[in-house]
Amino acid sequence: MISPSGNDAKKFLLYCICGGLGVSSDLLTYNELLKLGINYQIANVAGYLMGTGISFILNALITFKVRSDLIKKCCLFFLVAAVGYLMSAIMLSIFVELVEMSALIAKITTLPIILVIQFLLNKHITFKVN
């Protein structure tokens, strides 16, 4: 869990800022691909990959200050992102197909849920201090 300690709160804030830059690039990529007529699920994959790459670099260097085992941690980060992506894809399908929400609003709606889940997974798995 996210504990009320100052260190965890600071890490979560940094994670949100670094992740926010990743999410911004995700949304920008997603929205631009939607404008080009690309299917929302394909646009989601492209945006997610772009955002995850940026988020990993920033979070590894700034939030968790990791300098060793970067390839292993990158693989774990992308594995956690894959979990988030699957959850995002399922929620997008529900919101777009069943609820008939716009694809962009549906994407924005999924972000807070994915944020918390991925932070916890990355904190406890990817960047776990042994």
C-alpha positions in Angstrom: 0.0 0.0 0.0 0.9 3.7 -0.2 1.8 4.4 3.4 1.4 7.9 4.9 5.2 8.2 5.5 6.8 11.2 3.9 9.1 9.0 1.8 6.2 7.1 0.2 4.2 10.3 -0.3 7.2 12.0 -2.0 7.8 8.9 -4.2 4.1 8.8 -5.2 4.2 12.5 -6.1 7.4 12.1 -8.2 5.8 9.0 -9.8 2.7 11.0 -10.7 4.8 13.8 -12.2 7.1 11.5 -14.2 4.1 9.3 -15.1 2.2 12.4 -16.0 4.8 13.1 -18.7 4.5 9.5 -19.9 0.7 9.7 -19.8 0.8 13.0 -21.7 2.8 11.4 -24.5 0.5 8.4 -24.4 -2.6 10.6 -24.7 -1.0 12.8 -27.4 0.0 9.7 -29.5 -3.5 8.1 -28.9 -5.4 11.2 -29.8 -3.3 11.9 -32.9 -3.8 8.3 -34.1 -7.5 8.6 -33.5 -7.6 11.7 -35.7 -5.9 9.7 -38.4 -8.7 7.1 -38.2 -6.7 4.4 -36.5 -8.8 2.0 -34.4 -8.9 3.0 -30.7 -7.3 -0.3 -29.5 -4.4 0.0 -31.9 -3.9 3.7 -30.9 -4.0 2.5 -27.3 -1.1 0.1 -27.9 1.0 2.8 -29.6 0.3 5.4 -27.0 0.9 3.0 -24.2 4.3 2.0 -25.6 5.4 5.6 -26.0 4.2 6.6 -22.5 5.7 3.6 -20.8 9.1 4.1 -22.3 9.2 7.8 -21.2 7.8 6.9 -17.8 10.4 4.2 -17.2 13.3 6.4 -18.0 12.0 9.2 -15.8 10.9 7.0 -12.9 14.1 5.0 -12.9 16.3 8.0 -12.8 14.2 10.5 -10.7 11.6 8.7 -8.6 13.4 5.5 -7.6 17.0 6.7 -8.4 18.0 3.4 -9.9 21.3 3.1 -11.8 21.9 -0.7 -11.7 20.1 -3.6 -13.4 18.3 -1.2 -15.7 17.6 -3.8 -18.4 16.1 -6.2 -15.8 14.1 -3.3 -14.3 13.0 -2.1 -17.7 11.7 -5.6 -18.5 9.8 -5.7 -15.2 8.5 -2.1 -15.8 7.1 -3.2 -19.2 5.6 -6.3 -17.6 3.8 -4.2 -15.1 2.8 -1.9 -18.0 1.4 -4.9 -19.8 -0.9 -5.6 -16.8 -2.0 -2.0 -16.9 -2.5 -2.1 -20.6 -4.7 -5.2 -20.4 -6.8 -3.6 -17.7 -6.9 -0.4 -19.9 -8.0 -2.4 -23.0 -10.7 -4.2 -21.1 -12.0 -0.9 -19.6 -11.8 0.9 -22.9 -13.9 -1.9 -24.6 -16.5 -1.6 -21.8 -16.7 2.2 -21.9 -16.6 2.5 -25.7 -18.6 -0.5 -26.8 -21.1 -0.9 -24.0 -21.4 2.5 -22.4 -20.9 4.3 -25.8 -18.5 6.8 -24.3 -16.2 8.6 -26.7 -12.8 6.9 -27.1 -10.8 9.8 -25.7 -13.0 10.3 -22.6 -13.0 6.5 -22.0 -9.1 6.6 -22.1 -9.0 9.5 -19.6 -11.5 7.8 -17.3 -9.2 4.7 -17.0 -6.0 6.6 -16.1 -6.5 7.1 -12.3 -7.2 3.4 -11.7 -4.2 2.3 -13.8 -2.0 4.9 -12.1 -2.5 3.6 -8.6 -2.2 -0.1 -9.6 1.0 0.4 -11.6 2.6 2.6 -8.9 2.0 -0.2 -6.3 3.3 -2.9 -8.6 6.4 -0.9 -9.6 7.1 0.1 -6.1 6.9 -3.5 -4.8 8.2 -5.4 -7.8 10.2 -3.4 -10.3 12.0 -1.0 -8.0 11.8 -3.0 -4.8 14.8 -2.3 -2.6 16.2 -5.7 -1.4 
